[in-house]
Amino acid sequence: MTPTELAPRFFIAVAVILLFCKLVAWLLGKVGQPAVVSEMLAGVLLGPSLLGLLWPGAQAALFPAPLLPILYVVGQVGLVLFMFQAGYAFTSHRVTGLASTAGAVSLAGVAAPLVLGTLLVLVMAGFVPIRTDGVSLGVSAAFVGVALAITAFPMLARIITERGLAGTRFGLLALASGAIDDMVAWIMLAAVLAFASGAVGPALVCAGGALLFGVALWLGGRRVTGYVMGLPGDRARLLGTVALLFLVAWYTDEIGLYAVFGAFAVGVVMPRSEQTDRVVDTLTPIAATVFLPLFFTYSGLRTEFALLGNLAVLGFATACVAVAIAGKFGACWGAARLRGEPNGVALRVGALMNARGLMQLIALNVGLEAGIVNPSLFTVLVLVALVTTLMTTPLLSWIERREARVPTSAAPSLVPAGTP
């Protein structure tokens, strides 16, 4: 298809995606699900799992193969802006007062799913078609472990804020634990990608480029972002921020570290100020409303739940969901209890940390583009992301109803920010 033919296809596809995502968000909003969960589900429904199954002609007309690279590129713009906002949000949740408990919870929330996911793949890989040709069993197992270790920190923060839980002990603990968890998980994902290249050259480029990038951030990150935020006028600051983000995204993509890592790092080193807040508040609605739904749809177009018709794949998917919940919810709850937290606090922390959300979808797409993930494994891990994310709000509501039936003294305490 020529660019002239693709342009109208792109416009109608975007219109359908945005309106359908809005419809699903409205429907699921009635049962308390956040918009990002609805958009994840909407993206899958527009893919071969539903629309392609019920009306393949419509799906082929709406999303012809030549259009998919365009959706990918535009979706990447949304991811870069989103990860920038996530990095900036990361710095707003200081680990004070609860540092030791948050460290224990995040360690458990990373280690348990990492180990369980890795062992699951090592045990079942010979019976399930989840390995990509040319990818070692160790890399596949490590990728699944890392994917299960991820927590949807931005969504976790959003749920806590929207439900008015930011002043609770479990809200503070979950935010601190989720921030540490995601930072560690993204570093591990970068390491898996470096090893997955299989050749010394690309791995050295990735490792050396990442080291150079880290040194540059350490020595000049604050200075550069401070200069951008010091530019006269909101438009100049907005333009400078976007240009810096895209330059860093280009660099991290080129070295094999992927754009999302660079964007997150820029958000972390941005100075906290009113000027930065205005830039973030301008970019975030554009990313969330227009660009991210395109990424969800692109992911959904590559998710084929029909693959779960294979009993071996279905069994692996069921085991993966169980391992994901036990490794994250169970381990975080257990760590919080061992640190002396009340059961109500520990349960809520476990429920919030268990959500994988958009962050796992990003990791899956990175793995797919890197050739680590095949369609069966992609579909299984998308299912894990959907189940663990969809269960978060109902689980929190169940815990609240459960505690409403016990004495008030057992309810989780409210504490000022930073109080141990």
C-alpha beads as a LAMMPS data file, in Angstrom:
LAMMPS data file: protein, C-alpha beads

420 atoms
419 bonds

1 atom types
1 bond types

-500.0 500.0 xlo xhi
-500.0 500.0 ylo yhi
-500.0 500.0 zlo zhi

Masses

1 110.0

Atoms # bond

1 1 1 0.000 0.000 0.000
2 1 1 1.189 3.490 -0.814
3 1 1 1.401 6.243 1.838
4 1 1 -1.633 7.867 0.207
5 1 1 -3.606 4.648 0.675
6 1 1 -2.328 4.088 4.213
7 1 1 -3.221 7.550 5.526
8 1 1 -7.036 7.086 5.458
9 1 1 -6.633 3.552 6.871
10 1 1 -4.595 4.990 9.719
11 1 1 -7.189 7.660 10.520
12 1 1 -10.137 5.264 10.592
13 1 1 -8.154 2.691 12.589
14 1 1 -7.205 5.294 15.210
15 1 1 -10.812 6.524 15.433
16 1 1 -12.093 2.965 15.973
17 1 1 -9.378 2.213 18.550
18 1 1 -9.995 5.367 20.596
19 1 1 -13.787 5.036 20.570
20 1 1 -13.722 1.322 21.369
21 1 1 -11.261 1.856 24.220
22 1 1 -13.522 4.583 25.587
23 1 1 -16.552 2.265 25.392
24 1 1 -14.790 -0.583 27.212
25 1 1 -13.427 1.876 29.799
26 1 1 -16.950 3.168 30.411
27 1 1 -18.330 -0.357 30.826
28 1 1 -15.571 -1.605 33.128
29 1 1 -15.524 1.703 34.989
30 1 1 -18.937 0.736 36.364
31 1 1 -17.267 -2.097 38.275
32 1 1 -14.372 0.061 39.445
33 1 1 -11.689 -0.947 36.954
34 1 1 -9.170 1.825 36.053
35 1 1 -8.993 3.007 32.431
36 1 1 -5.630 1.360 31.742
37 1 1 -7.127 -2.072 32.481
38 1 1 -9.986 -1.407 30.054
39 1 1 -7.583 -0.305 27.344
40 1 1 -5.488 -3.455 27.793
41 1 1 -8.602 -5.590 27.357
42 1 1 -9.909 -3.488 24.452
43 1 1 -6.632 -3.942 22.583
44 1 1 -6.928 -7.723 22.885
45 1 1 -10.593 -7.689 21.805
46 1 1 -9.708 -5.808 18.607
47 1 1 -7.135 -8.468 17.725
48 1 1 -7.488 -12.010 16.390
49 1 1 -8.736 -13.244 19.781
50 1 1 -12.219 -11.727 19.203
51 1 1 -12.701 -9.400 16.229
52 1 1 -10.500 -11.519 13.997
53 1 1 -12.383 -14.619 15.143
54 1 1 -15.906 -13.239 14.707
55 1 1 -15.370 -10.907 11.753
56 1 1 -12.005 -11.523 10.107
57 1 1 -12.866 -9.378 7.082
58 1 1 -13.458 -6.320 9.252
59 1 1 -10.227 -6.830 11.140
60 1 1 -8.251 -7.242 7.926
61 1 1 -9.829 -4.066 6.526
62 1 1 -9.261 -2.046 9.697
63 1 1 -5.741 -3.292 10.425
64 1 1 -4.029 -4.323 7.177
65 1 1 -0.507 -5.690 7.578
66 1 1 1.226 -2.547 6.166
67 1 1 -0.507 -0.469 8.861
68 1 1 0.983 -2.415 11.779
69 1 1 4.472 -0.835 11.625
70 1 1 2.829 2.603 11.737
71 1 1 0.794 1.637 14.809
72 1 1 3.996 0.340 16.367
73 1 1 5.935 3.571 15.766
74 1 1 3.113 5.837 16.961
75 1 1 2.571 3.543 19.948
76 1 1 6.264 3.903 20.786
77 1 1 5.747 7.662 21.050
78 1 1 3.072 6.967 23.656
79 1 1 5.366 4.587 25.544
80 1 1 8.220 7.098 25.601
81 1 1 5.939 9.799 27.019
82 1 1 4.347 7.359 29.468
83 1 1 7.647 5.999 30.747
84 1 1 8.937 9.546 31.154
85 1 1 5.946 10.291 33.376
86 1 1 6.489 6.998 35.248
87 1 1 10.123 7.913 35.923
88 1 1 9.108 11.332 37.179
89 1 1 6.430 9.781 39.412
90 1 1 9.033 7.359 40.749
91 1 1 11.022 10.209 42.316
92 1 1 7.954 11.639 44.049
93 1 1 7.553 8.561 46.250
94 1 1 10.483 8.709 48.629
95 1 1 11.289 5.574 50.602
96 1 1 11.402 7.199 54.015
97 1 1 10.434 5.673 57.302
98 1 1 9.394 2.420 55.658
99 1 1 12.677 1.775 53.866
100 1 1 13.564 -1.535 55.534
101 1 1 10.064 -2.996 55.189
102 1 1 9.723 -1.740 51.615
103 1 1 13.086 -3.283 50.801
104 1 1 12.024 -6.639 52.217
105 1 1 8.678 -6.583 50.375
106 1 1 10.228 -5.584 47.050
107 1 1 12.999 -8.191 47.423
108 1 1 10.400 -10.899 48.025
109 1 1 8.224 -9.552 45.196
110 1 1 11.104 -9.809 42.748
111 1 1 12.904 -12.943 43.956
112 1 1 9.910 -15.269 44.381
113 1 1 8.286 -14.792 40.931
114 1 1 11.725 -14.699 39.294
115 1 1 12.692 -18.065 40.774
116 1 1 9.255 -19.674 40.340
117 1 1 8.850 -18.426 36.757
118 1 1 12.326 -19.592 35.800
119 1 1 11.789 -23.036 37.339
120 1 1 8.381 -23.345 35.657
121 1 1 9.899 -22.805 32.222
122 1 1 12.814 -25.147 32.914
123 1 1 10.374 -27.891 33.939
124 1 1 7.748 -27.415 31.210
125 1 1 9.752 -26.177 28.211
126 1 1 10.114 -29.714 26.837
127 1 1 6.323 -30.159 26.737
128 1 1 5.105 -26.697 25.634
129 1 1 6.000 -24.758 22.441
130 1 1 7.102 -21.579 24.210
131 1 1 10.702 -21.298 23.000
132 1 1 11.815 -19.324 19.981
133 1 1 14.234 -21.012 17.610
134 1 1 17.805 -19.986 18.337
135 1 1 17.028 -18.752 21.868
136 1 1 18.573 -20.728 24.704
137 1 1 16.394 -22.301 27.371
138 1 1 18.148 -20.205 30.026
139 1 1 17.281 -16.927 28.286
140 1 1 13.632 -17.951 27.813
141 1 1 13.363 -19.017 31.446
142 1 1 15.038 -15.838 32.716
143 1 1 12.764 -13.664 30.572
144 1 1 9.621 -15.299 31.946
145 1 1 10.936 -14.924 35.491
146 1 1 11.666 -11.230 34.968
147 1 1 8.291 -10.662 33.278
148 1 1 6.501 -12.171 36.282
149 1 1 8.620 -10.069 38.668
150 1 1 7.409 -6.779 37.172
151 1 1 4.874 -4.648 39.063
152 1 1 2.684 -2.032 37.392
153 1 1 4.040 0.820 39.503
154 1 1 2.305 3.689 37.605
155 1 1 -1.062 1.924 37.800
156 1 1 -0.458 1.060 41.453
157 1 1 0.166 4.755 42.170
158 1 1 -2.953 5.703 40.214
159 1 1 -5.196 3.266 42.117
160 1 1 -3.841 4.457 45.466
161 1 1 -4.396 8.116 44.536
162 1 1 -7.883 7.625 43.050
163 1 1 -9.083 5.609 46.048
164 1 1 -7.698 8.161 48.511
165 1 1 -5.226 5.696 50.016
166 1 1 -2.062 7.798 49.757
167 1 1 -2.052 8.506 53.510
168 1 1 -2.438 4.905 54.619
169 1 1 0.430 2.773 55.802
170 1 1 -0.243 0.109 53.151
171 1 1 -0.458 2.835 50.474
172 1 1 2.932 4.236 51.426
173 1 1 4.445 0.769 51.719
174 1 1 3.070 -0.369 48.351
175 1 1 4.320 2.767 46.585
176 1 1 7.807 2.431 48.037
177 1 1 7.956 -1.325 47.368
178 1 1 6.557 -0.975 43.841
179 1 1 9.069 1.714 42.922
180 1 1 12.028 -0.416 44.070
181 1 1 10.530 -3.531 42.478
182 1 1 10.141 -1.979 39.031
183 1 1 13.575 -0.389 39.047
184 1 1 15.192 -3.774 39.829
185 1 1 13.000 -5.614 37.300
186 1 1 13.865 -3.215 34.459
187 1 1 17.575 -3.566 35.203
188 1 1 17.204 -7.373 35.106
189 1 1 15.288 -7.142 31.826
190 1 1 18.105 -5.093 30.314
191 1 1 20.567 -7.783 31.423
192 1 1 18.456 -10.566 29.864
193 1 1 18.258 -8.639 26.582
194 1 1 22.029 -8.204 26.564
195 1 1 22.610 -11.938 27.093
196 1 1 19.913 -12.853 24.560
197 1 1 21.874 -11.357 21.676
198 1 1 24.046 -14.480 21.764
199 1 1 26.936 -12.619 20.117
200 1 1 29.664 -10.859 22.024
201 1 1 29.558 -7.703 19.897
202 1 1 25.919 -6.647 20.493
203 1 1 26.165 -7.578 24.178
204 1 1 29.290 -5.442 24.580
205 1 1 27.653 -2.548 22.723
206 1 1 24.604 -2.800 24.980
207 1 1 26.622 -3.109 28.197
208 1 1 29.139 -0.426 27.221
209 1 1 26.442 1.890 25.908
210 1 1 24.382 1.428 29.064
211 1 1 27.423 2.169 31.233
212 1 1 28.167 5.297 29.200
213 1 1 24.534 6.345 29.445
214 1 1 24.543 5.833 33.218
215 1 1 27.715 7.879 33.648
216 1 1 26.299 10.663 31.476
217 1 1 23.106 10.714 33.557
218 1 1 25.089 10.731 36.798
219 1 1 27.416 13.541 35.762
220 1 1 25.199 15.685 33.568
221 1 1 21.603 14.480 33.736
222 1 1 20.443 16.973 36.336
223 1 1 22.356 19.775 34.658
224 1 1 20.855 19.131 31.205
225 1 1 17.288 18.652 32.427
226 1 1 17.674 21.694 34.695
227 1 1 18.746 23.734 31.669
228 1 1 15.703 22.524 29.701
229 1 1 13.372 23.430 32.556
230 1 1 15.074 26.832 32.785
231 1 1 14.181 27.772 29.206
232 1 1 11.889 30.806 28.940
233 1 1 8.250 29.919 28.294
234 1 1 6.212 26.736 28.588
235 1 1 6.422 26.029 24.862
236 1 1 10.207 26.114 24.857
237 1 1 10.350 23.794 27.889
238 1 1 7.862 21.414 26.260
239 1 1 9.801 21.359 22.992
240 1 1 13.106 20.895 24.818
241 1 1 11.726 18.015 26.877
242 1 1 10.295 16.175 23.874
243 1 1 13.513 16.677 21.878
244 1 1 15.603 15.386 24.808
245 1 1 13.298 12.389 25.271
246 1 1 13.468 11.424 21.609
247 1 1 17.249 11.826 21.486
248 1 1 17.671 9.582 24.524
249 1 1 15.096 7.123 23.121
250 1 1 17.071 6.990 19.863
251 1 1 20.321 6.325 21.712
252 1 1 18.966 3.603 23.986
253 1 1 17.233 1.940 21.020
254 1 1 20.450 1.999 19.017
255 1 1 22.509 0.307 21.726
256 1 1 19.843 -2.378 22.197
257 1 1 18.551 -1.122 25.534
258 1 1 15.221 0.075 24.015
259 1 1 13.552 3.463 24.156
260 1 1 11.478 2.825 27.287
261 1 1 14.587 2.572 29.475
262 1 1 15.931 5.911 28.293
263 1 1 12.600 7.666 28.728
264 1 1 12.212 6.331 32.271
265 1 1 15.750 7.466 33.150
266 1 1 15.082 11.000 31.874
267 1 1 11.977 11.156 34.056
268 1 1 13.993 10.088 37.101
269 1 1 16.603 12.854 36.699
270 1 1 14.118 15.659 35.913
271 1 1 14.144 18.398 38.563
272 1 1 11.014 18.532 40.671
273 1 1 9.515 21.962 40.049
274 1 1 6.330 23.695 38.930
275 1 1 7.775 24.003 35.426
276 1 1 8.376 20.248 35.197
277 1 1 4.937 19.531 36.638
278 1 1 3.362 21.633 33.875
279 1 1 5.336 19.826 31.181
280 1 1 4.377 16.403 32.586
281 1 1 0.735 17.479 32.977
282 1 1 0.729 18.564 29.316
283 1 1 2.333 15.416 27.916
284 1 1 0.595 12.790 30.063
285 1 1 -3.002 13.313 28.798
286 1 1 -1.799 13.155 25.182
287 1 1 0.089 9.930 25.836
288 1 1 -2.725 8.322 27.833
289 1 1 -5.620 9.415 25.607
290 1 1 -4.229 9.155 22.076
291 1 1 -0.983 7.191 21.852
292 1 1 -1.162 4.435 24.486
293 1 1 -4.395 2.897 23.104
294 1 1 -2.522 2.381 19.826
295 1 1 0.153 0.434 21.699
296 1 1 -2.511 -1.690 23.410
297 1 1 -4.103 -2.461 20.056
298 1 1 -0.752 -3.300 18.484
299 1 1 -0.143 -5.712 21.373
300 1 1 -3.659 -7.115 21.023
301 1 1 -3.180 -7.753 17.311
302 1 1 -0.314 -10.078 18.229
303 1 1 -2.227 -11.874 21.002
304 1 1 -3.985 -15.047 19.858
305 1 1 -5.990 -16.654 22.621
306 1 1 -6.898 -19.385 20.125
307 1 1 -3.395 -20.718 20.845
308 1 1 -4.706 -21.652 24.285
309 1 1 -6.700 -24.365 22.503
310 1 1 -3.496 -26.368 22.696
311 1 1 -3.893 -28.208 26.001
312 1 1 -0.169 -27.994 26.743
313 1 1 -0.182 -24.214 26.240
314 1 1 -3.377 -23.884 28.284
315 1 1 -1.831 -25.903 31.102
316 1 1 1.292 -23.769 31.025
317 1 1 -0.832 -20.594 31.029
318 1 1 -2.774 -21.810 34.068
319 1 1 0.448 -22.691 35.880
320 1 1 1.955 -19.334 34.916
321 1 1 -1.017 -17.405 36.344
322 1 1 -0.859 -19.432 39.562
323 1 1 2.903 -18.928 39.884
324 1 1 2.549 -15.203 39.156
325 1 1 -0.048 -14.727 41.896
326 1 1 1.706 -16.946 44.444
327 1 1 5.100 -15.414 43.701
328 1 1 3.997 -11.783 43.890
329 1 1 0.866 -11.586 46.048
330 1 1 1.919 -14.418 48.338
331 1 1 5.558 -13.380 48.699
332 1 1 4.795 -9.692 49.296
333 1 1 2.082 -10.551 51.822
334 1 1 4.454 -12.945 53.604
335 1 1 7.332 -10.453 53.654
336 1 1 5.101 -7.731 55.074
337 1 1 3.823 -10.075 57.779
338 1 1 7.363 -11.142 58.693
339 1 1 8.222 -7.461 59.087
340 1 1 5.420 -7.145 61.656
341 1 1 2.752 -5.511 59.502
342 1 1 -0.910 -6.203 60.364
343 1 1 -2.661 -8.752 58.146
344 1 1 -4.884 -6.074 56.553
345 1 1 -1.871 -4.003 55.537
346 1 1 -0.006 -7.060 54.213
347 1 1 -2.999 -8.260 52.176
348 1 1 -3.452 -4.866 50.512
349 1 1 0.239 -4.547 49.731
350 1 1 0.178 -8.002 48.155
351 1 1 -2.912 -7.164 46.092
352 1 1 -1.405 -3.934 44.761
353 1 1 2.015 -5.415 44.036
354 1 1 0.410 -8.323 42.151
355 1 1 -0.823 -6.140 39.265
356 1 1 1.436 -6.287 36.180
357 1 1 -0.594 -4.012 33.910
358 1 1 0.970 -1.997 31.124
359 1 1 4.513 -2.509 32.422
360 1 1 4.426 -6.233 31.652
361 1 1 2.953 -5.566 28.197
362 1 1 5.865 -3.221 27.491
363 1 1 8.337 -5.906 28.565
364 1 1 6.576 -8.507 26.411
365 1 1 6.721 -6.323 23.319
366 1 1 10.404 -5.624 23.970
367 1 1 10.971 -9.377 24.213
368 1 1 8.984 -10.024 21.043
369 1 1 10.926 -7.408 19.087
370 1 1 14.179 -8.881 20.406
371 1 1 13.159 -12.341 19.182
372 1 1 13.052 -13.869 22.667
373 1 1 9.286 -14.415 22.790
374 1 1 7.183 -16.499 20.379
375 1 1 3.390 -16.067 19.828
376 1 1 2.432 -18.777 22.332
377 1 1 4.537 -17.344 25.151
378 1 1 3.401 -13.829 24.271
379 1 1 -0.258 -14.871 24.563
380 1 1 0.339 -16.689 27.863
381 1 1 2.067 -13.693 29.452
382 1 1 -0.571 -11.257 28.145
383 1 1 -3.123 -13.472 29.901
384 1 1 -1.066 -13.229 33.096
385 1 1 -0.978 -9.438 32.785
386 1 1 -4.747 -9.243 32.251
387 1 1 -5.698 -11.626 35.077
388 1 1 -3.387 -10.131 37.704
389 1 1 -4.410 -6.589 36.752
390 1 1 -8.153 -7.247 36.547
391 1 1 -8.156 -8.907 39.974
392 1 1 -6.563 -5.954 41.794
393 1 1 -9.613 -3.736 42.318
394 1 1 -12.048 -6.565 43.228
395 1 1 -9.447 -7.994 45.608
396 1 1 -9.015 -4.644 47.351
397 1 1 -12.805 -4.313 47.646
398 1 1 -13.026 -7.836 49.089
399 1 1 -10.385 -7.005 51.690
400 1 1 -12.288 -3.839 52.637
401 1 1 -15.548 -5.778 53.024
402 1 1 -13.728 -8.450 55.018
403 1 1 -12.320 -5.892 57.425
404 1 1 -15.673 -4.148 57.751
405 1 1 -16.834 -7.285 59.553
406 1 1 -13.993 -7.208 62.106
407 1 1 -13.316 -4.723 64.944
408 1 1 -12.071 -1.269 63.904
409 1 1 -8.783 -1.831 65.730
410 1 1 -7.830 -4.425 63.138
411 1 1 -8.149 -1.998 60.236
412 1 1 -4.940 -0.623 58.661
413 1 1 -3.777 2.597 60.257
414 1 1 -3.555 6.002 58.667
415 1 1 -0.145 7.607 59.016
416 1 1 1.402 10.805 57.734
417 1 1 3.829 10.414 54.808
418 1 1 7.262 9.346 55.971
419 1 1 6.174 8.103 59.403
420 1 1 7.621 4.666 60.350

Bonds

1 1 1 2
2 1 2 3
3 1 3 4
4 1 4 5
5 1 5 6
6 1 6 7
7 1 7 8
8 1 8 9
9 1 9 10
10 1 10 11
11 1 11 12
12 1 12 13
13 1 13 14
14 1 14 15
15 1 15 16
16 1 16 17
17 1 17 18
18 1 18 19
19 1 19 20
20 1 20 21
21 1 21 22
22 1 22 23
23 1 23 24
24 1 24 25
25 1 25 26
26 1 26 27
27 1 27 28
28 1 28 29
29 1 29 30
30 1 30 31
31 1 31 32
32 1 32 33
33 1 33 34
34 1 34 35
35 1 35 36
36 1 36 37
37 1 37 38
38 1 38 39
39 1 39 40
40 1 40 41
41 1 41 42
42 1 42 43
43 1 43 44
44 1 44 45
45 1 45 46
46 1 46 47
47 1 47 48
48 1 48 49
49 1 49 50
50 1 50 51
51 1 51 52
52 1 52 53
53 1 53 54
54 1 54 55
55 1 55 56
56 1 56 57
57 1 57 58
58 1 58 59
59 1 59 60
60 1 60 61
61 1 61 62
62 1 62 63
63 1 63 64
64 1 64 65
65 1 65 66
66 1 66 67
67 1 67 68
68 1 68 69
69 1 69 70
70 1 70 71
71 1 71 72
72 1 72 73
73 1 73 74
74 1 74 75
75 1 75 76
76 1 76 77
77 1 77 78
78 1 78 79
79 1 79 80
80 1 80 81
81 1 81 82
82 1 82 83
83 1 83 84
84 1 84 85
85 1 85 86
86 1 86 87
87 1 87 88
88 1 88 89
89 1 89 90
90 1 90 91
91 1 91 92
92 1 92 93
93 1 93 94
94 1 94 95
95 1 95 96
96 1 96 97
97 1 97 98
98 1 98 99
99 1 99 100
100 1 100 101
101 1 101 102
102 1 102 103
103 1 103 104
104 1 104 105
105 1 105 106
106 1 106 107
107 1 107 108
108 1 108 109
109 1 109 110
110 1 110 111
111 1 111 112
112 1 112 113
113 1 113 114
114 1 114 115
115 1 115 116
116 1 116 117
117 1 117 118
118 1 118 119
119 1 119 120
120 1 120 121
121 1 121 122
122 1 122 123
123 1 123 124
124 1 124 125
125 1 125 126
126 1 126 127
127 1 127 128
128 1 128 129
129 1 129 130
130 1 130 131
131 1 131 132
132 1 132 133
133 1 133 134
134 1 134 135
135 1 135 136
136 1 136 137
137 1 137 138
138 1 138 139
139 1 139 140
140 1 140 141
141 1 141 142
142 1 142 143
143 1 143 144
144 1 144 145
145 1 145 146
146 1 146 147
147 1 147 148
148 1 148 149
149 1 149 150
150 1 150 151
151 1 151 152
152 1 152 153
153 1 153 154
154 1 154 155
155 1 155 156
156 1 156 157
157 1 157 158
158 1 158 159
159 1 159 160
160 1 160 161
161 1 161 162
162 1 162 163
163 1 163 164
164 1 164 165
165 1 165 166
166 1 166 167
167 1 167 168
168 1 168 169
169 1 169 170
170 1 170 171
171 1 171 172
172 1 172 173
173 1 173 174
174 1 174 175
175 1 175 176
176 1 176 177
177 1 177 178
178 1 178 179
179 1 179 180
180 1 180 181
181 1 181 182
182 1 182 183
183 1 183 184
184 1 184 185
185 1 185 186
186 1 186 187
187 1 187 188
188 1 188 189
189 1 189 190
190 1 190 191
191 1 191 192
192 1 192 193
193 1 193 194
194 1 194 195
195 1 195 196
196 1 196 197
197 1 197 198
198 1 198 199
199 1 199 200
200 1 200 201
201 1 201 202
202 1 202 203
203 1 203 204
204 1 204 205
205 1 205 206
206 1 206 207
207 1 207 208
208 1 208 209
209 1 209 210
210 1 210 211
211 1 211 212
212 1 212 213
213 1 213 214
214 1 214 215
215 1 215 216
216 1 216 217
217 1 217 218
218 1 218 219
219 1 219 220
220 1 220 221
221 1 221 222
222 1 222 223
223 1 223 224
224 1 224 225
225 1 225 226
226 1 226 227
227 1 227 228
228 1 228 229
229 1 229 230
230 1 230 231
231 1 231 232
232 1 232 233
233 1 233 234
234 1 234 235
235 1 235 236
236 1 236 237
237 1 237 238
238 1 238 239
239 1 239 240
240 1 240 241
241 1 241 242
242 1 242 243
243 1 243 244
244 1 244 245
245 1 245 246
246 1 246 247
247 1 247 248
248 1 248 249
249 1 249 250
250 1 250 251
251 1 251 252
252 1 252 253
253 1 253 254
254 1 254 255
255 1 255 256
256 1 256 257
257 1 257 258
258 1 258 259
259 1 259 260
260 1 260 261
261 1 261 262
262 1 262 263
263 1 263 264
264 1 264 265
265 1 265 266
266 1 266 267
267 1 267 268
268 1 268 269
269 1 269 270
270 1 270 271
271 1 271 272
272 1 272 273
273 1 273 274
274 1 274 275
275 1 275 276
276 1 276 277
277 1 277 278
278 1 278 279
279 1 279 280
280 1 280 281
281 1 281 282
282 1 282 283
283 1 283 284
284 1 284 285
285 1 285 286
286 1 286 287
287 1 287 288
288 1 288 289
289 1 289 290
290 1 290 291
291 1 291 292
292 1 292 293
293 1 293 294
294 1 294 295
295 1 295 296
296 1 296 297
297 1 297 298
298 1 298 299
299 1 299 300
300 1 300 301
301 1 301 302
302 1 302 303
303 1 303 304
304 1 304 305
305 1 305 306
306 1 306 307
307 1 307 308
308 1 308 309
309 1 309 310
310 1 310 311
311 1 311 312
312 1 312 313
313 1 313 314
314 1 314 315
315 1 315 316
316 1 316 317
317 1 317 318
318 1 318 319
319 1 319 320
320 1 320 321
321 1 321 322
322 1 322 323
323 1 323 324
324 1 324 325
325 1 325 326
326 1 326 327
327 1 327 328
328 1 328 329
329 1 329 330
330 1 330 331
331 1 331 332
332 1 332 333
333 1 333 334
334 1 334 335
335 1 335 336
336 1 336 337
337 1 337 338
338 1 338 339
339 1 339 340
340 1 340 341
341 1 341 342
342 1 342 343
343 1 343 344
344 1 344 345
345 1 345 346
346 1 346 347
347 1 347 348
348 1 348 349
349 1 349 350
350 1 350 351
351 1 351 352
352 1 352 353
353 1 353 354
354 1 354 355
355 1 355 356
356 1 356 357
357 1 357 358
358 1 358 359
359 1 359 360
360 1 360 361
361 1 361 362
362 1 362 363
363 1 363 364
364 1 364 365
365 1 365 366
366 1 366 367
367 1 367 368
368 1 368 369
369 1 369 370
370 1 370 371
371 1 371 372
372 1 372 373
373 1 373 374
374 1 374 375
375 1 375 376
376 1 376 377
377 1 377 378
378 1 378 379
379 1 379 380
380 1 380 381
381 1 381 382
382 1 382 383
383 1 383 384
384 1 384 385
385 1 385 386
386 1 386 387
387 1 387 388
388 1 388 389
389 1 389 390
390 1 390 391
391 1 391 392
392 1 392 393
393 1 393 394
394 1 394 395
395 1 395 396
396 1 396 397
397 1 397 398
398 1 398 399
399 1 399 400
400 1 400 401
401 1 401 402
402 1 402 403
403 1 403 404
404 1 404 405
405 1 405 406
406 1 406 407
407 1 407 408
408 1 408 409
409 1 409 410
410 1 410 411
411 1 411 412
412 1 412 413
413 1 413 414
414 1 414 415
415 1 415 416
416 1 416 417
417 1 417 418
418 1 418 419
419 1 419 420
